[in-house]
Amino acid sequence: MTGAPRQREFFGHPAGLYVLFLTEMWERFCFYGMRALLVLYVVKRIATPAVAGTVPGWFAVKGAIEHVFGPQDEHQIADQIYGLYTAFVYLTPLIGGILADRWFGQRKMVLFGGVVMAIGEFMLMRESLFFPALVTITIGSGFLKSNVSTQVGALYPPGDPRRDRAFNIFYFGINTGSLLSALVCGTLGEKVGWAWGFGAAGVGLLIGMAIYVWGQKYLAPDQVMQARSKADAKKAKPAPFTRSEWIKISALVVLCAINIPFWAVYEQQGNSLQFWADESTDRHVLSWLGIGWEMPATWFQTINPIFILLLTPFINRLWLHQMRRKTEPTSVTKMAIGCFLLGVSFLVMIGAARVVDAGHLASFGWLVGCSFLLTVGEIYLSPVGLSLVTKISPPRIVSMMMGMWFLSSFFGDYLSGYLATFKQTMSSTTFFTMQAGLSLVTGIAIVAMFVPLKKAIGDENAPDAAASSPAAESSA
């Protein structure tokens, strides 16, 4: 397991990419399956008078939230819990990345994290374990998430132009898992029983871990495995970061900070927009044929991954065409485009709000239109950011820096839950305008910082001699 990966390729990319694709697909099946159910589960089950008293910690958590924010109804409590949970899911990868870089390596952390996450999903099958289960899943995700993503970058040598497209393929796997989770876990949880949905998420993650174990031979050695021997590793002293490395680290930190509002708006899919799909949207399908079947509200979570799967090949081809013509936007430019598109997507929802304000249920088409633009924006920002981290981070702290990237999601996801509570106190038109404004301002901020960020990052596709030098390897 410590040797070089087998250099076998499929469709122009290393076989290890597809191992990681399937691993992350099932991990996201687990995470998004639970996310699709969370706010509905809290409102329709956990917060009900018959159940709330049997859930240890419920009244303590509710009281703490209301102590800070004042009286909250069930929807607002669900939004706050959603924000806190998803936020901490993106805080713990920083810890998992540090542990992987310094002691355990990415492979061990992925396996350990996957098993812990699966245990958390199975714990959710019992209402009395609701809060311990959320903590368990959060810890497991922290060990796993940053350490899968960094292994994608390790499959490609410095300067390899395939890396951005590889992360789009990897992102394709993430959203395949998200699509399957809404159809399987969401339907089971909403229509059969909540425990069935959470249990299916846990089983899916165990399948992903089995694939990961099987595909080890195709993966690149992680930083710990690259140490020449345990004795050498003990003797080697980490080389100090160069001035260039510090500048790049600082640029990543700035980008992480700027992206916080993006994630706050993006994650409305899981709370305010999920409630919108459940309560304000006409979900009857084929009613004109007299069938009158009502789509489960959790199926809203399938729209984003469906568009990811449909649009990623076209955007990858566009970027390849632009690369050949030497007109491909830089990573920072792509991220600004992503923020602007996310902002426009919420302007679409203003039309839906006016329909509801007139006393009617909104067509499902409004959510489809919003999700289309949101998805294109996501493709331009999220996988590009993952790729950029692996391009410019010093190799010996790449997992930690990936955790730093996810730290922006920690703040963004908590802000998402907080912002969602305003849906209960302001008009829908004002609420969606606020979301659009936050994302558009974020895009403007990236444009304003474009010149210094570009100067700090330099040529992001240039081979980094330091990254492949013996000194760099020994300092890992």
C-alpha positions as CSV (number, residue, x, y, z in Angstrom):
1,M,0.0,0.0,0.0
2,T,2.9,2.3,0.3
3,G,4.1,2.1,-3.3
4,A,3.0,4.3,-6.2
5,P,-0.5,3.8,-7.5
6,R,-1.1,1.7,-10.6
7,Q,-0.9,4.1,-13.5
8,R,-4.1,2.8,-15.1
9,E,-6.3,5.3,-16.8
10,F,-9.9,5.5,-17.9
11,F,-11.3,8.3,-20.1
12,G,-8.0,10.2,-19.7
13,H,-7.9,10.1,-15.9
14,P,-6.2,7.8,-13.3
15,A,-8.3,4.9,-12.1
16,G,-7.9,6.2,-8.6
17,L,-10.2,9.1,-9.5
18,Y,-13.1,6.8,-10.0
19,V,-12.4,4.9,-6.8
20,L,-12.6,8.2,-5.0
21,F,-15.6,9.2,-7.1
22,L,-17.5,6.1,-5.8
23,T,-16.3,6.6,-2.2
24,E,-17.4,10.1,-2.1
25,M,-20.7,9.3,-3.9
26,W,-21.7,7.0,-1.1
27,E,-20.5,9.3,1.6
28,R,-22.6,12.1,0.1
29,F,-25.5,9.6,-0.2
30,C,-25.2,9.3,3.6
31,F,-24.8,13.0,4.3
32,Y,-27.5,14.3,1.9
33,G,-29.9,11.6,2.7
34,M,-29.8,12.8,6.3
35,R,-29.9,16.4,5.2
36,A,-33.0,16.0,3.1
37,L,-34.9,14.7,6.1
38,L,-33.4,16.8,8.9
39,V,-35.6,19.9,9.1
40,L,-38.8,18.0,8.2
41,Y,-37.9,15.3,10.9
42,V,-37.4,18.0,13.5
43,V,-40.7,19.8,12.8
44,K,-42.9,16.8,12.1
45,R,-41.5,14.4,14.7
46,I,-38.8,15.5,17.2
47,A,-40.5,18.9,18.1
48,T,-44.0,17.4,18.5
49,P,-45.3,17.4,22.1
50,A,-45.6,13.6,22.1
51,V,-41.9,13.1,21.3
52,A,-40.0,16.2,22.5
53,G,-40.0,15.1,26.1
54,T,-38.5,11.7,25.2
55,V,-35.5,13.3,23.4
56,P,-32.7,14.0,25.9
57,G,-31.3,17.5,25.4
58,W,-34.3,18.8,23.4
59,F,-35.5,21.4,25.9
60,A,-31.9,22.3,26.8
61,V,-31.0,23.0,23.2
62,K,-34.3,24.8,22.5
63,G,-33.8,26.9,25.6
64,A,-30.3,27.8,24.7
65,I,-31.4,28.9,21.2
66,E,-34.3,31.0,22.6
67,H,-32.0,32.5,25.3
68,V,-29.9,34.0,22.5
69,F,-32.5,34.7,19.8
70,G,-35.7,35.0,21.7
71,P,-38.9,32.9,21.3
72,Q,-38.7,30.6,18.3
73,D,-41.3,28.4,16.6
74,E,-40.7,24.8,15.5
75,H,-39.6,26.0,12.0
76,Q,-37.1,28.4,13.4
77,I,-35.7,25.9,15.9
78,A,-35.4,23.4,13.0
79,D,-33.5,26.1,11.0
80,Q,-31.1,26.8,13.9
81,I,-30.4,23.1,14.4
82,Y,-29.8,22.6,10.7
83,G,-27.5,25.5,10.6
84,L,-25.5,24.4,13.7
85,Y,-25.3,20.8,12.5
86,T,-24.2,21.6,8.9
87,A,-21.8,24.2,10.3
88,F,-19.9,21.8,12.5
89,V,-19.8,19.2,9.8
90,Y,-17.6,21.7,8.0
91,L,-15.6,22.8,11.1
92,T,-14.3,19.3,12.0
93,P,-12.5,18.7,8.6
94,L,-9.9,21.2,9.8
95,I,-9.1,18.9,12.7
96,G,-9.3,15.8,10.5
97,G,-6.9,17.4,8.1
98,I,-4.3,18.3,10.8
99,L,-4.5,14.7,12.2
100,A,-4.0,13.3,8.7
101,D,-1.1,15.6,7.8
102,R,0.8,15.1,11.0
103,W,0.2,11.6,12.2
104,F,-2.3,9.2,10.6
105,G,-2.4,9.9,6.9
106,Q,-5.4,10.5,4.7
107,R,-6.3,6.8,4.1
108,K,-6.7,5.8,7.8
109,M,-8.7,9.0,8.5
110,V,-11.1,8.3,5.7
111,L,-11.7,4.7,6.8
112,F,-12.2,5.7,10.5
113,G,-14.4,8.7,9.6
114,G,-16.6,6.6,7.4
115,V,-17.3,4.0,10.0
116,V,-18.0,6.7,12.6
117,M,-20.4,8.4,10.3
118,A,-22.3,5.1,9.6
119,I,-22.6,4.5,13.3
120,G,-24.1,8.0,13.7
121,E,-26.7,7.3,11.0
122,F,-27.7,4.1,12.7
123,M,-28.0,5.9,16.0
124,L,-30.5,8.3,14.3
125,M,-32.9,5.4,13.9
126,R,-33.7,5.9,17.6
127,E,-35.3,9.3,18.5
128,S,-33.7,9.3,22.0
129,L,-30.3,9.4,20.4
130,F,-31.0,12.4,18.1
131,F,-28.4,14.8,19.5
132,P,-25.6,12.2,20.2
133,A,-26.2,10.9,16.6
134,L,-25.7,14.4,15.1
135,V,-22.4,14.8,17.1
136,T,-21.2,11.4,16.0
137,I,-21.9,12.1,12.3
138,T,-20.2,15.5,12.6
139,I,-17.0,13.9,14.0
140,G,-17.0,11.2,11.4
141,S,-17.5,13.7,8.6
142,G,-14.6,15.8,9.9
143,F,-12.2,12.8,9.7
144,L,-13.4,11.8,6.2
145,K,-14.3,14.9,4.2
146,S,-11.1,16.8,3.7
147,N,-9.0,13.7,3.4
148,V,-11.0,12.3,0.4
149,S,-10.8,15.6,-1.6
150,T,-7.0,16.0,-1.1
151,Q,-6.4,12.5,-2.5
152,V,-7.9,13.6,-5.8
153,G,-5.3,16.3,-6.2
154,A,-2.5,13.8,-5.3
155,L,-3.3,11.7,-8.4
156,Y,-2.0,14.5,-10.6
157,P,1.5,16.0,-10.9
158,P,2.0,19.7,-10.3
159,G,0.9,21.7,-13.3
160,D,-1.3,19.0,-14.8
161,P,-4.1,20.9,-16.6
162,R,-6.6,18.0,-16.0
163,R,-6.9,18.7,-12.3
164,D,-9.9,21.2,-12.5
165,R,-11.8,18.8,-14.8
166,A,-10.9,15.9,-12.4
167,F,-12.5,17.8,-9.5
168,N,-15.6,18.3,-11.7
169,I,-15.7,14.6,-12.3
170,F,-15.3,14.0,-8.6
171,Y,-18.1,16.6,-8.0
172,F,-20.2,14.6,-10.4
173,G,-19.9,11.7,-7.9
174,I,-20.9,13.9,-5.0
175,N,-24.1,14.8,-6.8
176,T,-24.9,11.3,-7.9
177,G,-24.9,10.4,-4.3
178,S,-27.0,13.4,-3.5
179,L,-29.6,12.5,-6.2
180,L,-29.8,8.9,-5.0
181,S,-30.1,9.9,-1.4
182,A,-33.1,12.1,-1.9
183,L,-34.9,9.4,-4.0
184,V,-34.0,6.6,-1.6
185,C,-33.5,8.0,1.9
186,G,-35.9,10.9,1.4
187,T,-38.7,8.7,0.1
188,L,-38.2,6.0,2.8
189,G,-38.0,8.5,5.6
190,E,-41.0,10.6,4.5
191,K,-43.3,7.8,3.3
192,V,-42.3,4.6,5.2
193,G,-40.6,5.8,8.4
194,W,-37.9,8.1,9.5
195,A,-35.7,5.3,10.8
196,W,-35.8,3.6,7.4
197,G,-34.4,6.7,5.7
198,F,-31.5,7.1,8.2
199,G,-30.7,3.4,8.2
200,A,-30.5,3.4,4.4
201,A,-28.0,6.3,4.6
202,G,-25.8,4.3,7.0
203,V,-25.8,1.2,4.7
204,G,-24.8,3.4,1.7
205,L,-21.8,4.7,3.6
206,L,-20.6,1.2,4.4
207,I,-20.8,0.3,0.7
208,G,-18.6,3.3,0.0
209,M,-16.0,2.2,2.6
210,A,-15.9,-1.3,1.0
211,I,-15.2,0.3,-2.4
212,Y,-12.5,2.5,-0.8
213,V,-10.7,-0.5,0.8
214,W,-10.8,-2.4,-2.5
215,G,-9.4,0.5,-4.5
216,Q,-6.4,1.3,-2.3
217,K,-4.0,0.0,-4.9
218,Y,-5.0,2.8,-7.3
219,L,-4.5,5.7,-5.0
220,A,-1.5,7.9,-4.6
221,P,0.6,7.5,-1.4
222,D,-0.5,10.0,1.2
223,Q,1.9,12.3,3.0
224,V,2.6,10.0,5.9
225,M,3.1,7.0,3.5
226,Q,5.7,9.0,1.6
227,A,8.1,9.2,4.6
228,R,11.1,7.1,3.8
229,S,11.0,5.3,7.1
230,K,9.8,5.9,10.6
231,A,13.3,6.7,11.7
232,D,13.7,9.3,8.9
233,A,10.3,10.7,9.7
234,K,11.4,11.3,13.4
235,K,14.6,12.9,12.4
236,A,13.2,15.1,9.7
237,K,12.4,18.7,10.7
238,P,9.7,20.5,8.8
239,A,11.3,23.1,6.5
240,P,10.0,26.6,7.2
241,F,7.5,27.9,4.7
242,T,8.9,30.1,2.0
243,R,7.6,33.7,1.5
244,S,5.8,32.4,-1.7
245,E,4.1,29.7,0.3
246,W,3.0,32.1,3.0
247,I,1.5,34.4,0.4
248,K,-0.4,31.6,-1.2
249,I,-1.7,30.4,2.2
250,S,-2.9,33.9,2.9
251,A,-4.6,34.1,-0.4
252,L,-6.5,30.9,0.4
253,V,-7.5,32.2,3.8
254,V,-8.9,35.4,2.1
255,L,-10.8,33.4,-0.4
256,C,-12.3,31.2,2.3
257,A,-13.4,34.3,4.2
258,I,-15.0,35.9,1.2
259,N,-16.9,32.7,0.3
260,I,-18.8,32.6,3.6
261,P,-21.9,34.4,2.3
262,F,-21.9,32.2,-0.8
263,W,-22.4,29.1,1.4
264,A,-24.9,30.9,3.6
265,V,-27.1,31.5,0.6
266,Y,-26.4,28.1,-1.1
267,E,-27.4,26.1,1.9
268,Q,-30.9,27.6,1.9
269,Q,-31.6,24.5,-0.2
270,G,-31.7,22.4,2.9
271,N,-33.8,24.7,5.1
272,S,-35.9,27.6,3.8
273,L,-36.2,26.2,0.3
274,Q,-37.0,22.8,1.6
275,F,-39.8,24.3,3.7
276,W,-40.9,26.2,0.6
277,A,-41.1,23.0,-1.4
278,D,-43.1,21.4,1.4
279,E,-45.5,24.2,2.2
280,S,-45.7,26.7,-0.6
281,T,-45.2,24.6,-3.8
282,D,-47.8,22.7,-5.9
283,R,-46.1,19.3,-6.0
284,H,-49.0,17.4,-7.8
285,V,-47.7,15.6,-10.8
286,L,-49.8,14.6,-13.9
287,S,-52.9,16.0,-12.2
288,W,-54.2,16.9,-15.8
289,L,-54.4,13.1,-16.4
290,G,-56.5,12.7,-13.3
291,I,-53.7,10.8,-11.4
292,G,-53.2,13.5,-8.8
293,W,-50.0,12.0,-7.3
294,E,-48.2,14.4,-5.0
295,M,-44.4,14.3,-5.2
296,P,-42.6,13.9,-1.8
297,A,-41.2,17.2,-0.6
298,T,-37.8,15.7,-0.2
299,W,-37.6,15.1,-3.9
300,F,-36.8,18.8,-4.2
301,Q,-33.3,17.7,-3.1
302,T,-32.9,15.9,-6.4
303,I,-33.1,18.9,-8.7
304,N,-29.6,20.3,-7.8
305,P,-27.8,17.0,-8.3
306,I,-29.7,16.2,-11.5
307,F,-28.5,19.5,-13.0
308,I,-25.0,18.8,-11.8
309,L,-25.0,15.5,-13.6
310,L,-26.5,17.1,-16.8
311,L,-24.4,20.3,-16.8
312,T,-20.9,19.1,-15.6
313,P,-20.0,17.4,-18.9
314,F,-20.9,20.5,-20.9
315,I,-19.0,22.9,-18.6
316,N,-16.0,20.6,-18.6
317,R,-16.0,20.6,-22.3
318,L,-16.4,24.4,-22.3
319,W,-13.4,24.8,-20.0
320,L,-11.3,22.3,-22.2
321,H,-12.2,24.4,-25.3
322,Q,-11.2,27.6,-23.5
323,M,-8.0,26.0,-22.2
324,R,-7.0,25.1,-25.8
325,R,-7.7,28.6,-27.0
326,K,-6.0,30.0,-23.9
327,T,-9.1,31.8,-22.8
328,E,-10.1,29.7,-19.8
329,P,-11.0,31.9,-16.8
330,T,-8.7,31.7,-13.7
331,S,-10.0,30.0,-10.6
332,V,-10.7,33.3,-8.9
333,T,-12.7,34.5,-12.0
334,K,-14.7,31.3,-12.0
335,M,-15.5,31.7,-8.3
336,A,-16.8,35.3,-8.9
337,I,-19.0,34.0,-11.7
338,G,-20.4,31.4,-9.4
339,C,-21.4,34.0,-6.8
340,F,-23.2,36.2,-9.4
341,L,-25.1,33.2,-10.7
342,L,-26.2,32.2,-7.2
343,G,-27.4,35.7,-6.6
344,V,-29.5,35.7,-9.8
345,S,-31.0,32.3,-8.9
346,F,-32.6,33.8,-5.8
347,L,-34.0,36.7,-7.9
348,V,-36.0,34.1,-9.7
349,M,-37.7,33.1,-6.5
350,I,-39.1,36.6,-6.1
351,G,-41.5,35.7,-8.9
352,A,-42.6,32.6,-6.9
353,A,-43.0,34.7,-3.8
354,R,-45.5,37.0,-5.6
355,V,-47.6,34.0,-6.6
356,V,-47.8,32.8,-3.0
357,D,-48.5,36.3,-1.7
358,A,-51.5,36.3,-4.1
359,G,-52.9,33.3,-2.3
360,H,-51.8,30.5,-4.6
361,L,-49.3,27.7,-4.4
362,A,-46.2,28.3,-6.5
363,S,-45.4,26.1,-9.5
364,F,-42.6,23.7,-9.0
365,G,-41.0,25.3,-12.0
366,W,-39.9,28.2,-10.0
367,L,-37.7,26.0,-7.8
368,V,-36.4,24.3,-11.0
369,G,-35.4,27.6,-12.5
370,C,-33.7,28.7,-9.3
371,S,-31.9,25.4,-9.0
372,F,-30.6,25.6,-12.6
373,L,-28.9,28.9,-12.1
374,L,-27.7,27.9,-8.5
375,T,-26.2,24.7,-9.9
376,V,-24.2,26.5,-12.6
377,G,-22.9,28.9,-10.0
378,E,-22.0,26.0,-7.7
379,I,-20.0,24.2,-10.5
380,Y,-18.1,27.4,-11.1
381,L,-17.1,27.8,-7.4
382,S,-17.1,24.7,-5.3
383,P,-15.1,22.1,-7.3
384,V,-12.8,24.9,-8.6
385,G,-12.1,25.9,-5.0
386,L,-11.3,22.3,-4.1
387,S,-8.9,22.1,-7.0
388,L,-7.2,25.4,-6.2
389,V,-6.5,24.2,-2.6
390,T,-4.6,21.2,-3.9
391,K,-2.8,23.3,-6.5
392,I,-1.3,26.0,-4.3
393,S,-1.2,24.6,-0.8
394,P,2.3,23.5,0.6
395,P,2.1,19.7,0.2
396,R,2.8,18.9,3.9
397,I,-0.3,20.8,5.0
398,V,-2.6,20.2,2.1
399,S,-5.2,18.3,4.2
400,M,-5.2,21.0,6.8
401,M,-5.7,23.7,4.1
402,M,-8.6,21.6,2.7
403,G,-10.0,21.7,6.2
404,M,-9.5,25.5,6.1
405,W,-11.5,25.7,2.8
406,F,-14.3,23.8,4.5
407,L,-14.1,26.2,7.5
408,S,-15.7,28.8,5.3
409,S,-18.7,26.4,5.0
410,F,-18.7,26.2,8.8
411,F,-19.4,29.9,9.2
412,G,-21.6,29.9,6.0
413,D,-23.8,27.0,7.1
414,Y,-24.3,28.4,10.5
415,L,-25.2,31.8,9.0
416,S,-27.5,29.9,6.6
417,G,-29.6,28.6,9.6
418,Y,-29.7,32.0,11.2
419,L,-30.8,33.7,8.0
420,A,-33.5,31.1,7.4
421,T,-35.2,32.1,10.6
422,F,-36.0,35.5,9.0
423,K,-38.3,33.6,6.6
424,Q,-40.9,33.6,9.5
425,T,-40.6,37.3,10.2
426,M,-40.3,39.0,6.8
427,S,-42.1,38.8,3.5
428,S,-40.9,36.1,1.0
429,T,-40.0,38.8,-1.5
430,T,-37.8,40.6,1.0
431,F,-36.3,37.3,2.2
432,F,-35.3,36.2,-1.3
433,T,-34.0,39.7,-2.2
434,M,-31.8,39.5,0.9
435,Q,-30.3,36.2,-0.2
436,A,-29.7,37.4,-3.7
437,G,-28.0,40.6,-2.4
438,L,-25.6,38.7,-0.2
439,S,-24.4,36.5,-3.0
440,L,-24.1,39.4,-5.5
441,V,-22.1,41.4,-3.0
442,T,-19.8,38.4,-2.5
443,G,-19.1,38.3,-6.2
444,I,-18.3,42.0,-6.3
445,A,-15.9,41.5,-3.4
446,I,-14.0,38.8,-5.3
447,V,-13.8,41.0,-8.3
448,A,-12.5,43.9,-6.1
449,M,-9.8,41.6,-4.7
450,F,-9.0,40.0,-8.1
451,V,-5.7,41.7,-8.8
452,P,-4.0,41.1,-5.4
453,L,-5.4,37.5,-5.3
454,K,-4.1,36.8,-8.8
455,K,-0.7,38.2,-7.9
456,A,-0.6,36.1,-4.7
457,I,-1.6,32.9,-6.4
458,G,0.6,33.4,-9.4
459,D,0.4,30.8,-12.2
460,E,-1.8,28.2,-10.5
461,N,-1.0,25.5,-13.1
462,A,2.7,26.0,-13.0
463,P,4.7,23.0,-11.7
464,D,5.9,23.7,-8.1
465,A,9.4,22.5,-7.8
466,A,9.1,22.7,-4.0
467,A,6.2,20.3,-4.1
468,S,8.1,17.5,-5.7
469,S,11.6,18.1,-4.2
470,P,13.2,15.6,-1.9
471,A,13.3,18.2,0.8
472,A,9.6,18.7,0.6
473,E,8.9,15.0,0.8
474,S,11.2,14.5,3.8
475,S,9.5,17.4,5.6
476,A,6.1,15.8,5.2
